[in-house]
Amino acid sequence: MTFLHSFQPGGVERVALRLAGAWAEAGCAVTAVMGRRDGPLVQAMVGRFTIERAGEAYLALRSGLVEAV
């Protein structure tokens, strides 16, 4: 499982998605938990592994609606 904010073409996103793709090709069950499911890199990843959207708690924390304790 890996966590990413979006499929935007940043360095961290590229590395994490490359790793997830390699794990999936090696036969591992891979899930990418995303804050957003949009961006130019999404087309290359569809069908390679499971893509889930993060829950409301994550989204509230990410947007600053919830204070981290």
N, CA, C and O atoms as CSV, one atom per row, in Angstrom:
chain,resi,resn,atom,element,x,y,z
A,1,MET,N,N,0.845,-1.164,0.000
A,1,MET,CA,C,0.000,0.000,0.000
A,1,MET,C,C,0.896,1.233,0.000
A,1,MET,O,O,1.904,1.296,0.703
A,2,THR,N,N,0.499,2.203,-0.805
A,2,THR,CA,C,1.208,3.465,-0.839
A,2,THR,C,C,0.192,4.600,-0.789
A,2,THR,O,O,-0.945,4.441,-1.234
A,3,PHE,N,N,0.596,5.728,-0.255
A,3,PHE,CA,C,-0.286,6.879,-0.102
A,3,PHE,C,C,0.257,8.048,-0.909
A,3,PHE,O,O,1.437,8.385,-0.805
A,4,LEU,N,N,-0.601,8.667,-1.713
A,4,LEU,CA,C,-0.220,9.828,-2.509
A,4,LEU,C,C,-1.368,10.820,-2.541
A,4,LEU,O,O,-2.531,10.442,-2.404
A,5,HIS,N,N,-1.039,12.080,-2.723
A,5,HIS,CA,C,-2.093,13.088,-2.808
A,5,HIS,C,C,-2.802,13.041,-4.154
A,5,HIS,O,O,-4.030,13.106,-4.202
A,6,SER,N,N,-2.046,12.927,-5.260
A,6,SER,CA,C,-2.669,12.933,-6.582
A,6,SER,C,C,-1.754,12.278,-7.599
A,6,SER,O,O,-0.664,11.814,-7.265
A,7,PHE,N,N,-2.205,12.246,-8.836
A,7,PHE,CA,C,-1.420,11.721,-9.949
A,7,PHE,C,C,-0.727,12.837,-10.717
A,7,PHE,O,O,-0.493,12.709,-11.919
A,8,GLN,N,N,-0.400,13.920,-10.044
A,8,GLN,CA,C,0.348,14.997,-10.682
A,8,GLN,C,C,1.783,14.521,-10.917
A,8,GLN,O,O,2.271,13.667,-10.177
A,9,PRO,N,N,2.467,15.055,-11.933
A,9,PRO,CA,C,3.776,14.510,-12.309
A,9,PRO,C,C,4.957,15.030,-11.495
A,9,PRO,O,O,5.935,15.513,-12.064
A,10,GLY,N,N,4.876,14.937,-10.188
A,10,GLY,CA,C,6.000,15.318,-9.345
A,10,GLY,C,C,6.960,14.152,-9.156
A,10,GLY,O,O,6.623,13.014,-9.485
A,11,GLY,N,N,8.143,14.418,-8.635
A,11,GLY,CA,C,9.146,13.382,-8.446
A,11,GLY,C,C,8.720,12.288,-7.485
A,11,GLY,O,O,8.917,11.105,-7.762
A,12,VAL,N,N,8.140,12.673,-6.358
A,12,VAL,CA,C,7.699,11.683,-5.363
A,12,VAL,C,C,6.612,10.795,-5.954
A,12,VAL,O,O,6.619,9.579,-5.760
A,13,GLU,N,N,5.680,11.410,-6.675
A,13,GLU,CA,C,4.591,10.645,-7.281
A,13,GLU,C,C,5.133,9.643,-8.298
A,13,GLU,O,O,4.710,8.487,-8.319
A,14,ARG,N,N,6.057,10.079,-9.130
A,14,ARG,CA,C,6.625,9.173,-10.136
A,14,ARG,C,C,7.322,7.983,-9.487
A,14,ARG,O,O,7.145,6.845,-9.922
A,15,VAL,N,N,8.105,8.239,-8.459
A,15,VAL,CA,C,8.822,7.151,-7.780
A,15,VAL,C,C,7.834,6.188,-7.129
A,15,VAL,O,O,7.960,4.974,-7.293
A,16,ALA,N,N,6.857,6.710,-6.396
A,16,ALA,CA,C,5.883,5.850,-5.709
A,16,ALA,C,C,5.075,5.024,-6.709
A,16,ALA,O,O,4.831,3.840,-6.475
A,17,LEU,N,N,4.662,5.628,-7.810
A,17,LEU,CA,C,3.880,4.896,-8.806
A,17,LEU,C,C,4.731,3.873,-9.549
A,17,LEU,O,O,4.235,2.808,-9.915
A,18,ARG,N,N,5.996,4.179,-9.774
A,18,ARG,CA,C,6.904,3.201,-10.385
A,18,ARG,C,C,7.069,1.990,-9.469
A,18,ARG,O,O,7.020,0.847,-9.924
A,19,LEU,N,N,7.267,2.251,-8.175
A,19,LEU,CA,C,7.387,1.158,-7.199
A,19,LEU,C,C,6.114,0.323,-7.161
A,19,LEU,O,O,6.173,-0.906,-7.190
A,20,ALA,N,N,4.964,0.989,-7.096
A,20,ALA,CA,C,3.690,0.268,-7.046
A,20,ALA,C,C,3.512,-0.599,-8.291
A,20,ALA,O,O,3.059,-1.740,-8.193
A,21,GLY,N,N,3.864,-0.069,-9.452
A,21,GLY,CA,C,3.774,-0.844,-10.686
A,21,GLY,C,C,4.699,-2.050,-10.682
A,21,GLY,O,O,4.312,-3.132,-11.123
A,22,ALA,N,N,5.912,-1.871,-10.189
A,22,ALA,CA,C,6.872,-2.979,-10.109
A,22,ALA,C,C,6.395,-4.049,-9.133
A,22,ALA,O,O,6.524,-5.244,-9.403
A,23,TRP,N,N,5.842,-3.617,-7.994
A,23,TRP,CA,C,5.317,-4.594,-7.027
A,23,TRP,C,C,4.171,-5.390,-7.646
A,23,TRP,O,O,4.088,-6.606,-7.475
A,24,ALA,N,N,3.287,-4.695,-8.366
A,24,ALA,CA,C,2.151,-5.371,-9.006
A,24,ALA,C,C,2.653,-6.369,-10.057
A,24,ALA,O,O,2.147,-7.488,-10.133
A,25,GLU,N,N,3.637,-5.975,-10.862
A,25,GLU,CA,C,4.197,-6.875,-11.872
A,25,GLU,C,C,4.874,-8.088,-11.235
A,25,GLU,O,O,4.936,-9.155,-11.845
A,26,ALA,N,N,5.383,-7.929,-10.011
A,26,ALA,CA,C,6.017,-9.033,-9.290
A,26,ALA,C,C,4.991,-9.945,-8.621
A,26,ALA,O,O,5.351,-10.938,-7.989
A,27,GLY,N,N,3.710,-9.601,-8.764
A,27,GLY,CA,C,2.658,-10.448,-8.205
A,27,GLY,C,C,2.116,-10.014,-6.866
A,27,GLY,O,O,1.294,-10.719,-6.281
A,28,CYS,N,N,2.549,-8.871,-6.362
A,28,CYS,CA,C,2.054,-8.372,-5.084
A,28,CYS,C,C,0.693,-7.702,-5.271
A,28,CYS,O,O,0.414,-7.123,-6.321
A,29,ALA,N,N,-0.141,-7.787,-4.251
A,29,ALA,CA,C,-1.411,-7.049,-4.244
A,29,ALA,C,C,-1.095,-5.628,-3.811
A,29,ALA,O,O,-0.647,-5.410,-2.685
A,30,VAL,N,N,-1.320,-4.664,-4.685
A,30,VAL,CA,C,-0.939,-3.274,-4.431
A,30,VAL,C,C,-2.171,-2.383,-4.434
A,30,VAL,O,O,-3.031,-2.492,-5.307
A,31,THR,N,N,-2.243,-1.503,-3.446
A,31,THR,CA,C,-3.294,-0.488,-3.382
A,31,THR,C,C,-2.639,0.868,-3.232
A,31,THR,O,O,-1.777,1.055,-2.372
A,32,ALA,N,N,-3.042,1.813,-4.063
A,32,ALA,CA,C,-2.607,3.206,-3.930
A,32,ALA,C,C,-3.771,3.985,-3.351
A,32,ALA,O,O,-4.843,4.039,-3.953
A,33,VAL,N,N,-3.571,4.590,-2.190
A,33,VAL,CA,C,-4.598,5.402,-1.550
A,33,VAL,C,C,-4.312,6.854,-1.919
A,33,VAL,O,O,-3.251,7.397,-1.609
A,34,MET,N,N,-5.276,7.462,-2.583
A,34,MET,CA,C,-5.076,8.784,-3.162
A,34,MET,C,C,-5.962,9.829,-2.502
A,34,MET,O,O,-7.118,9.561,-2.173
A,35,GLY,N,N,-5.408,11.024,-2.313
A,35,GLY,CA,C,-6.223,12.149,-1.867
A,35,GLY,C,C,-7.141,12.609,-2.987
A,35,GLY,O,O,-8.299,12.956,-2.758
A,36,ARG,N,N,-6.595,12.607,-4.223
A,36,ARG,CA,C,-7.364,12.931,-5.431
A,36,ARG,C,C,-7.045,11.874,-6.477
A,36,ARG,O,O,-5.939,11.334,-6.507
A,37,ARG,N,N,-8.010,11.582,-7.326
A,37,ARG,CA,C,-7.795,10.568,-8.356
A,37,ARG,C,C,-7.634,11.197,-9.733
A,37,ARG,O,O,-8.051,10.611,-10.732
A,38,ASP,N,N,-7.036,12.378,-9.798
A,38,ASP,CA,C,-6.855,13.032,-11.083
A,38,ASP,C,C,-5.388,13.374,-11.307
A,38,ASP,O,O,-4.572,13.307,-10.388
A,39,GLY,N,N,-5.075,13.736,-12.520
A,39,GLY,CA,C,-3.714,14.108,-12.870
A,39,GLY,C,C,-3.244,13.335,-14.081
A,39,GLY,O,O,-3.811,12.295,-14.416
A,40,PRO,N,N,-2.214,13.834,-14.742
A,40,PRO,CA,C,-1.755,13.228,-15.981
A,40,PRO,C,C,-1.186,11.816,-15.844
A,40,PRO,O,O,-1.140,11.089,-16.837
A,41,LEU,N,N,-0.761,11.408,-14.676
A,41,LEU,CA,C,-0.176,10.072,-14.512
A,41,LEU,C,C,-1.218,8.973,-14.326
A,41,LEU,O,O,-0.872,7.792,-14.356
A,42,VAL,N,N,-2.487,9.336,-14.134
A,42,VAL,CA,C,-3.513,8.333,-13.842
A,42,VAL,C,C,-3.697,7.352,-14.996
A,42,VAL,O,O,-3.895,6.161,-14.755
A,43,GLN,N,N,-3.639,7.816,-16.234
A,43,GLN,CA,C,-3.882,6.928,-17.382
A,43,GLN,C,C,-2.880,5.781,-17.449
A,43,GLN,O,O,-3.239,4.668,-17.835
A,44,ALA,N,N,-1.643,6.036,-17.083
A,44,ALA,CA,C,-0.616,4.991,-17.120
A,44,ALA,C,C,-0.793,3.963,-16.005
A,44,ALA,O,O,-0.221,2.876,-16.081
A,45,MET,N,N,-1.573,4.283,-14.973
A,45,MET,CA,C,-1.700,3.402,-13.817
A,45,MET,C,C,-2.996,2.602,-13.796
A,45,MET,O,O,-3.071,1.582,-13.111
A,46,VAL,N,N,-4.008,3.034,-14.524
A,46,VAL,CA,C,-5.304,2.347,-14.510
A,46,VAL,C,C,-5.123,0.894,-14.945
A,46,VAL,O,O,-4.534,0.609,-15.988
A,47,GLY,N,N,-5.638,-0.009,-14.130
A,47,GLY,CA,C,-5.564,-1.428,-14.423
A,47,GLY,C,C,-4.309,-2.121,-13.917
A,47,GLY,O,O,-4.242,-3.350,-13.928
A,48,ARG,N,N,-3.322,-1.369,-13.477
A,48,ARG,CA,C,-2.079,-1.993,-13.000
A,48,ARG,C,C,-2.182,-2.417,-11.546
A,48,ARG,O,O,-1.580,-3.410,-11.137
A,49,PHE,N,N,-2.952,-1.658,-10.761
A,49,PHE,CA,C,-3.160,-1.976,-9.349
A,49,PHE,C,C,-4.412,-1.265,-8.873
A,49,PHE,O,O,-4.997,-0.468,-9.607
A,50,THR,N,N,-4.826,-1.554,-7.638
A,50,THR,CA,C,-6.037,-0.967,-7.077
A,50,THR,C,C,-5.784,0.483,-6.686
A,50,THR,O,O,-4.767,0.807,-6.072
A,51,ILE,N,N,-6.728,1.352,-7.053
A,51,ILE,CA,C,-6.643,2.764,-6.695
A,51,ILE,C,C,-7.866,3.106,-5.858
A,51,ILE,O,O,-8.999,2.963,-6.318
A,52,GLU,N,N,-7.640,3.556,-4.632
A,52,GLU,CA,C,-8.716,3.933,-3.722
A,52,GLU,C,C,-8.584,5.406,-3.380
A,52,GLU,O,O,-7.479,5.946,-3.354
A,53,ARG,N,N,-9.695,6.048,-3.122
A,53,ARG,CA,C,-9.665,7.438,-2.664
A,53,ARG,C,C,-9.642,7.437,-1.139
A,53,ARG,O,O,-10.337,6.647,-0.498
A,54,ALA,N,N,-8.843,8.322,-0.570
A,54,ALA,CA,C,-8.738,8.415,0.893
A,54,ALA,C,C,-10.087,8.829,1.474
A,54,ALA,O,O,-10.887,9.485,0.807
A,55,GLY,N,N,-10.327,8.441,2.713
A,55,GLY,CA,C,-11.574,8.758,3.395
A,55,GLY,C,C,-11.672,10.212,3.807
A,55,GLY,O,O,-10.722,10.981,3.659
A,56,GLU,N,N,-12.809,10.572,4.315
A,56,GLU,CA,C,-13.090,11.957,4.708
A,56,GLU,C,C,-12.144,12.472,5.790
A,56,GLU,O,O,-11.798,13.654,5.778
A,57,ALA,N,N,-11.715,11.619,6.729
A,57,ALA,CA,C,-10.803,12.074,7.787
A,57,ALA,C,C,-9.487,12.552,7.195
A,57,ALA,O,O,-8.962,13.589,7.600
A,58,TYR,N,N,-8.958,11.808,6.245
A,58,TYR,CA,C,-7.718,12.216,5.585
A,58,TYR,C,C,-7.916,13.533,4.844
A,58,TYR,O,O,-7.089,14.440,4.941
A,59,LEU,N,N,-9.009,13.631,4.111
A,59,LEU,CA,C,-9.252,14.835,3.317
A,59,LEU,C,C,-9.426,16.057,4.212
A,59,LEU,O,O,-8.964,17.142,3.860
A,60,ALA,N,N,-10.079,15.907,5.357
A,60,ALA,CA,C,-10.252,17.027,6.286
A,60,ALA,C,C,-8.909,17.437,6.880
A,60,ALA,O,O,-8.621,18.626,7.016
A,61,LEU,N,N,-8.092,16.454,7.231
A,61,LEU,CA,C,-6.772,16.749,7.783
A,61,LEU,C,C,-5.909,17.442,6.729
A,61,LEU,O,O,-5.212,18.411,7.031
A,62,ARG,N,N,-5.956,16.952,5.517
A,62,ARG,CA,C,-5.156,17.513,4.430
A,62,ARG,C,C,-5.554,18.963,4.142
A,62,ARG,O,O,-4.696,19.799,3.860
A,63,SER,N,N,-6.837,19.254,4.213
A,63,SER,CA,C,-7.302,20.605,3.897
A,63,SER,C,C,-7.191,21.554,5.095
A,63,SER,O,O,-7.513,22.735,4.973
A,64,GLY,N,N,-6.742,21.054,6.245
A,64,GLY,CA,C,-6.565,21.909,7.419
A,64,GLY,C,C,-7.830,22.087,8.243
A,64,GLY,O,O,-7.873,22.937,9.132
A,65,LEU,N,N,-8.861,21.296,7.960
A,65,LEU,CA,C,-10.099,21.417,8.721
A,65,LEU,C,C,-9.987,20.744,10.097
A,65,LEU,O,O,-10.774,21.030,11.000
A,66,VAL,N,N,-9.006,19.852,10.245
A,66,VAL,CA,C,-8.813,19.134,11.491
A,66,VAL,C,C,-7.396,19.436,11.980
A,66,VAL,O,O,-6.439,19.370,11.208
A,67,GLU,N,N,-7.270,19.765,13.255
A,67,GLU,CA,C,-5.937,20.011,13.808
A,67,GLU,C,C,-5.272,18.689,14.171
A,67,GLU,O,O,-5.886,17.816,14.785
A,68,ALA,N,N,-4.019,18.559,13.785
A,68,ALA,CA,C,-3.260,17.363,14.174
A,68,ALA,C,C,-2.925,17.455,15.648
A,68,ALA,O,O,-2.549,18.521,16.136
A,69,VAL,N,N,-3.057,16.358,16.357
A,69,VAL,CA,C,-2.782,16.350,17.797
A,69,VAL,C,C,-1.379,15.857,18.052
A,69,VAL,O,O,-0.954,15.776,19.204
